Structures are given as C-alpha cells and as structure tokens.
C-alpha cells in the first residue's frame, strides 16, 4: 500500500498531510484477508500479465540510491528511470534537470526498456579495481560497485561501505529460472491469517 505524499505546486514540491484511518481500541484488527489471492500465483480471470521482454531487450541496471532520491522529489518512477539512464546513471541533480526539460515527452510514462547493446558491460579499470581490492573488499563486489557508480573509485568505496550486506555480484541470490511454477509459487505462499492488530 503506497500513499502519494508529495505533489508539485507551481514547480515547488510540497508534502501532503495524508490521513490513514485505522481501527481504534483494544482488540481491533486491520483485515487484509479479502485481498488474498485465490489463484495460487496464476492470473485471475480478466487480469493481464506483465509483457515479456523481447530477445535482446533488458531493463538497465540503475543506481537504486540515486533513483530513490529522484522519486522522493515526487517524480514518477518510470520517468525517474528514463532521466537517470539518459544522464549517465551517476548524478541525481542532472537527472532531475533532464526530467523537467523533457517532462512533456509521453514516452516517460512507459517502462524503460533498452537494447542490451546500449548497456553493454564496460571494462572495469584495473587500477581502480586493484585499489578497492587492496582495502579488503571481494573482487566481484568491487566490480559491481564500480559499475554501479560510473567507474568512480570514491563513490564505489562509499557504496561498498554502505552496502556491506549486498551480494558480491548481481548473479547471486535467488535464481528461479527453470523451476516449475509450483516450486516458484511455494516460495511466496503464506497461510497465516491476514489480520493485524496495531
């Protein structure tokens, strides 16, 4: 559940006062049971699935911290992704400026999909990599940090220090490709009641 908290009034971001009504008193619950899926992970009648990407297309790997900064200013997420990608994925201020210069472009409301060749992997400078590895960080994580931060050693170092729990590479973590649907759905199944007491 997401509440829109920031709007633009004459190009000035303003925070809205949003009220969320919840049950009061002892023993009161918020009941989310009516929102529980009954289709075991399959599409319900009338639902549309997310379009699959064509061969050779992908979502670009954007700096999540910078993206969050832009979105917190009230810029829609799709538009923020376009702006960050168009300005090199390394400066939130530049991305925000780009957005305001191009905000009338209707394509900014669409998901950002690029040709894989557009985000072809850049070679990581060996000198920068050696410097980060000498600080005691794993080589795979150093490569990831440099790629996420425009090959800037200073910003990569800061990223490594603030993302110590992140996987060493983007390939780590859950990989559900090739699993049968019942195994994938089992990972997200929860039989606990959807009632919460505040």
C-alpha positions in Angstrom: 0.0 0.0 0.0 1.5 3.3 -1.1 0.3 6.8 -0.4 1.2 9.7 -2.6 2.8 12.2 -0.2 4.5 14.8 -2.4 3.0 16.9 -5.2 4.3 19.8 -7.3 2.5 23.1 -6.8 3.8 25.6 -9.4 7.0 23.5 -9.7 7.6 23.5 -6.0 7.5 20.1 -4.3 5.1 20.1 -1.3 4.4 17.4 1.2 0.8 16.4 1.7 -0.8 15.6 5.0 -2.3 12.2 4.4 -4.6 10.5 6.9 -4.9 6.8 7.1 -7.9 5.7 9.1 -7.3 2.6 11.2 -9.5 0.8 13.8 -9.1 2.2 17.3 -9.4 0.4 20.7 -8.1 -2.8 22.1 -8.7 -5.9 20.2 -9.2 -4.1 16.9 -7.7 -5.6 13.7 -6.9 -4.5 10.2 -8.2 -7.3 8.0 -6.4 -7.9 4.6 -7.9 -11.4 4.0 -10.2 -10.1 1.3 -7.0 -9.2 -0.8 -5.5 -12.7 -0.6 -5.0 -14.4 -3.9 -7.1 -17.5 -4.6 -5.4 -18.4 -7.9 -2.2 -19.9 -6.5 0.0 -17.5 -8.3 -1.8 -17.8 -11.6 -3.6 -14.9 -13.4 -7.2 -14.5 -12.4 -9.9 -14.0 -15.0 -9.6 -10.6 -16.5 -6.0 -10.0 -15.3 -3.2 -9.2 -17.7 0.3 -10.4 -17.1 3.4 -8.3 -17.4 4.6 -8.2 -21.0 7.7 -10.3 -21.6 10.8 -8.6 -22.9 11.9 -9.4 -26.4 15.2 -11.1 -27.1 18.0 -8.5 -27.0 16.0 -6.2 -24.6 16.5 -5.6 -20.9 15.9 -3.2 -18.1 19.0 -1.2 -17.5 20.8 -1.6 -14.2 20.3 1.8 -12.5 21.8 3.1 -9.2 19.0 2.4 -6.7 20.1 5.1 -4.3 20.0 7.8 -6.9 16.7 6.5 -8.2 15.2 6.8 -4.8 16.4 10.3 -4.4 14.7 11.3 -7.6 11.4 9.5 -6.8 11.3 11.2 -3.3 11.1 14.5 -5.1 7.7 13.4 -6.5 8.9 12.4 -9.9 7.1 9.2 -11.2 9.4 6.1 -11.1 9.3 5.4 -14.8 10.2 9.0 -15.6 12.9 8.9 -13.0 14.4 5.8 -14.6 14.4 7.4 -18.0 16.1 10.6 -16.7 18.7 8.7 -14.7 19.6 6.5 -17.7 19.7 9.4 -20.2 22.1 11.4 -17.9 24.6 8.6 -17.3 23.3 7.0 -14.1 25.6 8.9 -11.8 24.0 12.2 -10.8 20.6 12.8 -9.3 20.6 16.6 -9.9 21.4 16.1 -13.6 18.6 13.6 -13.9 16.1 15.9 -12.2 17.1 18.8 -14.5 16.7 16.5 -17.6 13.3 15.4 -16.4 12.0 19.0 -16.1 13.4 19.8 -19.6 11.7 16.7 -21.1 8.6 16.1 -18.9 6.2 16.7 -21.8 7.5 13.6 -23.5 4.8 11.0 -23.3 7.3 8.1 -23.5 8.5 8.9 -20.0 5.4 7.2 -18.6 6.4 3.9 -20.2 8.7 1.3 -18.6 12.4 1.8 -19.5 13.5 -1.0 -21.9 16.7 -0.7 -23.8 18.7 -2.9 -26.2 21.3 -5.0 -24.4 23.9 -3.4 -26.6 23.1 0.0 -25.0 24.1 -1.2 -21.6 27.0 -3.3 -22.8 29.3 -4.0 -20.0 32.1 -1.5 -19.7 35.6 -2.7 -18.8 36.4 -2.0 -15.2 39.7 -0.1 -14.9 42.2 -2.5 -13.4 43.9 0.3 -11.3 40.6 1.2 -9.7 39.8 -2.4 -9.1 43.2 -3.1 -7.5 42.8 -0.1 -5.2 39.4 -1.3 -3.9 40.5 -4.9 -3.5 43.5 -3.7 -1.5 41.1 -2.3 1.0 39.9 -5.9 1.7 36.7 -6.0 -0.4 35.9 -9.0 -2.6 36.8 -8.5 -6.2 33.4 -9.4 -7.5 31.8 -6.8 -5.2 34.4 -4.2 -6.2 33.5 -4.7 -9.9 29.8 -4.4 -9.1 30.5 -1.2 -7.1 32.5 0.4 -9.9 29.9 -0.4 -12.5 27.1 1.0 -10.3 29.0 4.2 -9.7 30.2 5.2 -13.1 33.7 3.8 -12.5 34.3 6.4 -9.8 36.6 5.0 -7.2 35.5 7.4 -4.5 31.8 6.7 -5.0 32.4 3.0 -5.3 34.2 3.0 -2.0 31.3 4.8 -0.3 28.9 2.3 -1.9 30.9 -0.7 -0.6 30.9 0.7 2.9 27.2 1.4 2.9 26.2 -1.9 1.2 28.2 -4.4 3.1 25.3 -6.9 3.1 24.7 -6.7 -0.7 25.6 -9.9 -2.7 29.1 -9.9 -4.1 27.7 -9.9 -7.7 24.3 -9.5 -9.4 24.3 -13.2 -10.2 24.0 -14.1 -6.5 20.7 -14.6 -4.7 17.6 -16.4 -5.6 17.5 -17.7 -9.1 14.1 -19.2 -10.0 14.8 -19.6 -13.8 13.9 -23.1 -14.8 11.9 -24.0 -11.7 8.4 -25.5 -12.2 5.6 -23.0 -11.3 4.5 -24.9 -8.2 8.0 -24.5 -6.7 8.2 -20.8 -7.5 4.8 -20.2 -6.0 5.6 -22.2 -2.9 8.4 -19.7 -2.1 5.8 -17.0 -1.6 2.9 -18.9 -0.2 1.8 -17.8 3.3 -1.1 -19.5 5.2 -1.0 -17.1 8.1 -4.2 -15.0 8.6 -4.1 -11.6 7.1 -5.3 -9.8 10.2 -3.1 -7.4 12.0 -3.5 -5.8 15.4 -2.0 -2.3 15.9 
